[in-house]
Amino acid sequence: MDKVELLYFDGCPGYRKAEQSLKDALSREGIRSRVELVAVNTDEEAGALKLPGSPTIRVNGRDLFPSSTGEREDWRLSCRVYATPEGLKDHPTGEMIQAALRRSPVRAPDASGEPCSRKGVQGEDAGAGAEDAWSSELFGVPFRTLLSREVNRFLKVWTQTLLSPLLTSALYVVVFGYGLGSRIREVEGVPYLQFILPGLILLSVITASYGNASTSLFDAKRERYIDDVLISPMTPLQMALAYVGGGVLRGMLVGAGTFVLAIPLAGLPAERPLLLLVAGLATSVAFASLGVVAGVLATRIDHIFFLSAIVLQPLTFLGGVFYSAEMLPAPLRVATYADPIFYAVDAFRFAAVGVSDVSPYPALAALGVFAVLAFWGTTELLRRGYKLRY
């Protein structure tokens, strides 16, 4: 039977809830284990915990994860994780613990009475090496756990996060497509409704990607569960991939839904489906990354909407969603050519209906550079830890 020790600083409130939460989590996973509380009272032991009031989990005499300092292998958790009746249920830290326990080198005996082994790895040293490898994997359990939380976050309220943008896109189609389309027959030889639909699809991708990443990061700061991510064995790159990945997935789902909606409304073709996918994905990565940056920089929820209003909205309307750049006077045309959204819309429109204002492949290259720079900036900001405390 596994032995799970919870080391806690004596001043930590709620450690009894921590004990019960661990027992409940293990029971749900079908893991037979014995949970013990170990009080830490001396200055030397308390210093080894790094943070007062932060319990450490130890399984079968071995701490779960190596610390970044290398002074001592430990795993720190905020006491407030256990302040709710549900404890570790549906909490990313709890999911990490459960996953780590499932990968523990010593498990409960199987039906034959022999201890379970993992992929034929025997012994404490072999198990420790597997644990270290698991902790350092780029797409390992810590990353997948945080990404899963990001995805579940918007799927739980899918009517708000997925259905609502589709209704907004449908209204744009009715007002601009059918309303103006009756007056503007064609643009660059393409029916006006088909001309604006690629831009409307990309607009929904941008809005969903940015909104998901920015509000998720801000909520994590405001509710203080960003602390549990920061003290986990995740690297800044893993954090960026998880937060941006959640925004990208939501943006692509909304974009795909809008595209499906556009087929019966306007018979929108997809002349170059691979290019369509690449342009949509690069756009989603770029604006999900900017959303993470906005979430980090914001100290109030108003700041997120303010940045959206003064930066994102003007860029959108200057991005050629509703018109061709050739229709503008020279000063506004220069502003449009300086807008990164313009190149995203132009490449996406070329992939969908085969028309563009500029050469599509340089536009796609510019979009790719913009996405890479935005993601790099996001990773660097998370690495520095700037304003990650609310």
C-alpha positions as a printed Julia matrix, in Angstrom:
390×3 Matrix{Float64}:
   0.0     0.0     0.0
   1.26    3.49   -0.86
   2.3     5.75    1.96
   1.43    9.4     1.34
   2.84   11.97    3.77
   1.6    15.54    3.94
   4.31   17.74    5.46
   2.88   21.03    6.66
   4.08   24.09    8.53
   2.48   24.21   11.94
   0.78   27.55   11.22
  -0.98   26.3     8.1
  -4.76   26.41    8.51
  -6.84   23.79    6.82
  -4.33   20.95    6.83
  -7.05   18.61    8.08
  -9.01   19.43    4.96
  -5.83   18.74    3.0
  -5.65   15.28    4.54
  -9.28   14.51    3.73
  -8.96   15.96    0.22
  -5.98   13.74   -0.49
  -7.84   10.7     0.79
 -10.86   11.53   -1.37
  -8.68   12.11   -4.44
  -6.88    8.8    -3.99
 -10.14    6.97   -3.38
 -11.63    8.34   -6.6
  -8.58    7.1    -8.49
  -8.83    3.65   -6.92
  -5.38    4.01   -5.33
  -4.98    2.27   -2.0
  -2.85    4.48    0.19
  -2.28    5.59    3.76
  -2.26    9.36    4.29
  -0.25   10.69    7.23
   0.17   14.23    8.52
   3.7    15.27    9.48
   3.99   18.56   11.38
   7.0    20.79   10.69
   7.83   22.91   13.71
  11.58   23.54   13.82
  13.15   26.49   12.05
  15.41   24.17   10.06
  12.52   22.04    8.81
  10.34   25.07    8.11
  13.13   26.64    6.07
  13.37   23.47    3.99
   9.75   23.98    2.94
  10.76   27.26    1.29
   7.38   28.92    1.91
   5.66   29.0     5.33
   2.23   27.44    5.27
   2.85   25.47    2.08
   2.41   21.71    2.48
   4.7    19.25    0.77
   3.5    15.92   -0.62
   5.74   12.86   -0.29
   4.89    9.44   -1.72
   6.56    6.26   -0.48
   9.4     8.19    1.12
  10.15   10.19   -2.03
   9.07   13.75   -2.75
   7.01   13.95   -5.92
   8.8    16.62   -7.91
  12.32   18.09   -7.9
  12.46   21.75   -6.89
  14.01   24.29   -9.24
  16.65   25.23   -6.64
  18.02   21.72   -6.28
  18.42   22.22   -2.51
  15.66   19.81   -1.69
  13.15   17.83   -3.68
   9.74   19.05   -2.65
   6.3    19.96   -3.92
   4.64   23.01   -2.42
   0.94   23.72   -2.36
  -0.94   26.74   -1.12
  -3.02   26.08    1.98
  -5.97   27.86    0.43
  -6.33   24.98   -2.05
  -7.98   23.12    0.8
 -10.22   25.96    1.95
 -13.22   24.8    -0.11
 -15.42   21.78    0.65
 -14.44   20.14   -2.64
 -10.74   20.36   -1.8
  -8.65   19.01   -4.64
 -11.61   18.1    -6.84
 -11.38   19.7   -10.31
  -8.31   21.67   -9.2
  -5.24   21.56  -11.48
  -2.92   20.93   -8.55
  -5.08   18.04   -7.4
  -5.03   16.54  -10.88
  -1.23   16.8   -10.91
  -1.04   15.01   -7.57
  -3.35   12.24   -8.74
  -1.36   11.81  -11.96
   1.9    11.69   -9.99
   0.49    9.12   -7.6
  -0.54    6.94  -10.53
   3.07    7.14  -11.75
   4.6     6.41   -8.36
   7.31    3.72   -8.63
   5.6     1.7    -5.89
   1.9     1.04   -6.27
  -0.72   -1.01   -4.5
  -0.4    -4.78   -4.97
  -2.23   -6.25   -7.95
  -4.39   -9.37   -7.88
  -1.33  -11.61   -7.66
  -0.14   -9.86   -4.52
   2.96   -8.46   -6.25
   3.64   -4.72   -6.27
   2.61   -3.11   -9.55
   5.48   -1.89  -11.73
   5.43    0.72  -14.44
   6.38   -0.43  -17.96
   8.69   -3.03  -16.53
  10.78   -0.49  -14.59
  11.86   -1.99  -11.3
  13.42   -0.43   -8.25
  13.48    2.95   -6.62
  16.23    4.4    -8.82
  14.47    3.4   -12.02
  11.23    4.88  -10.77
  12.98    8.1    -9.79
  14.48    8.44  -13.26
  11.06    7.98  -14.82
   9.63   10.61  -12.48
  12.32   13.11  -13.43
  11.74   12.44  -17.12
   8.0    12.85  -16.61
   8.51   16.16  -14.82
  10.78   17.56  -17.54
   8.71   16.56  -20.59
   7.54   19.56  -22.59
   4.13   18.01  -23.14
   4.1    15.99  -19.92
   1.41   15.73  -17.28
   1.87   19.25  -15.82
   1.34   20.82  -19.25
  -1.57   18.54  -20.14
  -3.21   19.19  -16.79
  -3.14   22.97  -17.2
  -4.24   22.72  -20.83
  -7.11   20.44  -19.79
  -8.17   23.0   -17.23
  -8.1    25.76  -19.86
 -10.23   23.7   -22.23
 -12.73   22.64  -19.57
 -12.99   26.27  -18.49
 -14.66   27.35  -21.73
 -16.46   24.08  -22.47
 -18.39   24.29  -19.2
 -20.03   27.51  -20.43
 -20.14   26.61  -24.12
 -23.3    28.6   -24.77
 -21.4    31.75  -23.81
 -17.98   30.9   -25.23
 -18.9    29.0   -28.43
 -22.55   29.62  -29.3
 -22.62   33.36  -28.62
 -19.83   34.2   -31.14
 -21.69   32.21  -33.81
 -24.82   34.29  -33.26
 -22.73   37.48  -33.45
 -21.2    36.33  -36.75
 -24.66   35.53  -38.1
 -25.78   39.08  -37.26
 -22.75   40.5   -39.1
 -23.68   38.4   -42.13
 -27.29   39.62  -42.09
 -26.48   43.3   -41.54
 -23.36   43.71  -43.69
 -23.72   40.81  -46.11
 -27.38   41.03  -47.05
 -27.86   44.72  -46.2
 -24.8    46.22  -47.91
 -24.57   43.29  -50.3
 -27.75   44.43  -52.01
 -25.99   47.75  -52.78
 -22.44   46.48  -53.34
 -22.72   43.65  -55.8
 -19.09   42.61  -56.19
 -15.63   43.43  -54.88
 -12.69   42.29  -57.02
 -15.03   40.06  -59.0
 -16.37   38.25  -55.92
 -19.91   38.64  -54.49
 -19.73   41.01  -51.54
 -21.09   38.45  -49.08
 -18.39   35.95  -50.05
 -15.8    38.74  -49.91
 -16.52   39.68  -46.28
 -17.15   36.19  -44.88
 -13.45   35.18  -44.6
 -12.82   38.36  -42.62
 -15.83   37.7   -40.39
 -14.59   34.17  -39.71
 -11.15   35.49  -38.81
 -12.72   38.22  -36.68
 -14.49   35.54  -34.61
 -11.2    33.61  -34.28
  -9.35   36.73  -33.08
 -12.02   37.71  -30.57
 -12.38   34.21  -29.1
  -8.63   33.56  -28.88
  -7.83   36.9   -27.28
 -10.8    36.84  -24.91
 -10.15   33.31  -23.65
  -6.45   33.77  -22.93
  -6.74   37.24  -21.39
  -9.62   36.48  -19.02
  -8.18   33.11  -18.02
  -4.83   34.6   -16.99
  -6.48   37.52  -15.23
  -8.87   35.22  -13.32
  -5.91   33.06  -12.28
  -4.22   36.15  -10.84
  -7.34   37.53   -9.19
  -8.38   34.23   -7.6
  -4.73   33.55   -6.66
  -4.57   30.06   -8.13
  -1.8    31.29  -10.41
   0.38   30.64   -7.33
  -0.2    26.91   -7.67
   0.91   27.02  -11.3
   3.99   29.12  -10.49
   5.24   26.73   -7.8
   4.56   23.66   -9.93
   7.34   21.99  -11.96
   6.14   23.74  -15.12
   8.52   25.82  -17.2
   7.5    29.24  -18.59
   7.34   27.64  -22.04
   4.89   25.0   -20.78
   2.77   27.68  -19.14
   2.72   29.72  -22.35
   1.83   26.67  -24.43
  -1.04   25.76  -22.1
  -2.59   29.22  -21.81
  -2.11   30.01  -25.5
  -3.26   26.5   -26.42
  -6.57   26.99  -24.61
  -7.15   30.24  -26.49
  -6.17   28.68  -29.81
  -8.52   25.73  -29.35
 -11.46   27.99  -28.51
 -10.64   30.32  -31.4
 -10.39   27.48  -33.9
 -13.65   25.91  -32.69
 -15.46   29.24  -33.07
 -13.85   29.78  -36.49
 -14.82   26.29  -37.66
 -18.39   26.82  -36.47
 -18.58   30.17  -38.27
 -17.21   28.59  -41.45
 -19.82   25.83  -41.33
 -22.49   28.49  -40.76
 -21.23   30.43  -43.79
 -21.59   27.52  -46.22
 -25.43   27.53  -46.41
 -25.6    31.34  -46.1
 -23.21   32.22  -48.9
 -21.87   29.0   -50.39
 -18.38   29.97  -49.23
 -15.78   27.86  -51.06
 -12.47   26.73  -49.62
 -10.16   26.78  -52.61
  -7.0    26.14  -50.59
  -8.02   24.33  -47.38
  -4.46   23.78  -46.09
  -3.6    27.47  -46.47
  -6.93   28.29  -44.82
  -6.0    26.17  -41.81
  -2.47   27.59  -41.53
  -3.69   31.2   -41.73
  -6.4    30.58  -39.12
  -4.0    28.77  -36.79
  -1.29   31.45  -37.04
  -3.86   34.18  -36.37
  -5.22   32.31  -33.36
  -1.73   31.75  -31.91
  -0.84   35.43  -32.36
  -3.92   36.83  -30.66
  -4.09   34.18  -27.93
  -0.5    35.17  -27.11
  -1.5    38.84  -27.01
  -4.39   37.83  -24.77
  -1.99   36.25  -22.28
   0.1    39.44  -22.33
  -3.03   41.51  -21.68
  -4.02   39.2   -18.82
  -0.57   39.54  -17.26
  -0.44   43.33  -17.57
  -4.02   43.96  -16.4
  -4.59   44.81  -12.76
  -8.35   45.24  -13.21
 -10.78   43.53  -15.54
 -11.46   46.96  -17.06
  -7.91   46.99  -18.42
  -8.58   43.94  -20.59
 -11.64   45.49  -22.18
  -9.85   48.83  -22.48
  -6.99   47.24  -24.43
  -9.52   45.46  -26.61
 -11.38   48.71  -27.3
  -8.4    50.94  -28.09
  -6.12   48.39  -29.8
  -7.98   45.33  -31.06
 -11.14   46.98  -32.37
  -9.4    49.7   -34.45
  -7.01   47.12  -35.9
  -9.98   44.95  -36.83
 -11.87   47.67  -38.67
  -8.68   48.81  -40.45
  -7.84   45.21  -41.36
  -9.85   45.01  -44.56
 -12.63   42.82  -43.21
 -15.4    44.79  -44.94
 -13.54   46.37  -47.86
 -10.61   46.07  -50.22
  -7.57   48.19  -49.41
  -7.68   49.54  -52.96
 -10.98   51.28  -52.14
  -9.35   53.52  -49.51
  -7.68   56.91  -49.92
  -3.88   56.88  -49.71
  -3.45   57.83  -45.99
  -5.88   55.16  -44.78
  -4.36   52.65  -47.17
  -0.96   53.18  -45.52
  -2.57   52.59  -42.09
  -4.19   49.41  -43.4
  -0.89   48.09  -44.77
   0.67   48.66  -41.33
  -2.06   46.6   -39.65
  -1.08   42.96  -38.91
  -4.74   41.9   -39.04
  -4.87   43.04  -42.68
  -2.3    40.39  -43.68
  -4.16   37.72  -41.74
  -7.47   38.62  -43.41
  -5.87   38.9   -46.85
  -4.18   35.5   -46.63
  -7.34   33.91  -45.26
  -9.49   35.49  -48.0
  -7.08   34.27  -50.68
  -7.28   30.74  -49.27
 -11.1    30.87  -49.2
 -12.15   32.69  -52.4
  -8.9    33.25  -54.3
  -8.64   37.07  -54.21
  -6.17   39.25  -52.3
  -4.91   42.83  -52.12
  -1.26   41.85  -51.69
   0.76   38.78  -52.58
  -0.7    36.08  -50.28
   2.44   34.14  -49.42
   4.47   37.14  -48.18
   1.33   38.11  -46.24
   1.25   34.65  -44.69
   4.97   34.9   -43.88
   4.38   38.26  -42.18
   1.53   36.71  -40.19
   3.8    33.83  -39.15
   6.52   36.23  -37.96
   3.92   38.19  -36.0
   2.65   34.98  -34.34
   6.18   33.83  -33.43
   7.1    37.22  -31.96
   3.84   37.38  -29.98
   4.38   33.89  -28.55
   8.03   34.63  -27.74
   7.0    37.81  -25.93
   4.41   35.85  -23.95
   6.95   33.22  -22.89
   9.48   35.88  -21.92
   6.9    37.76  -19.86
   5.96   34.58  -17.98
   9.64   33.76  -17.45
  10.24   37.14  -15.84
   7.15   36.73  -13.64
   6.16   40.33  -14.27
   2.85   41.27  -12.59
   1.87   37.64  -12.07
   0.77   38.48   -8.54
  -2.59   40.24   -8.31
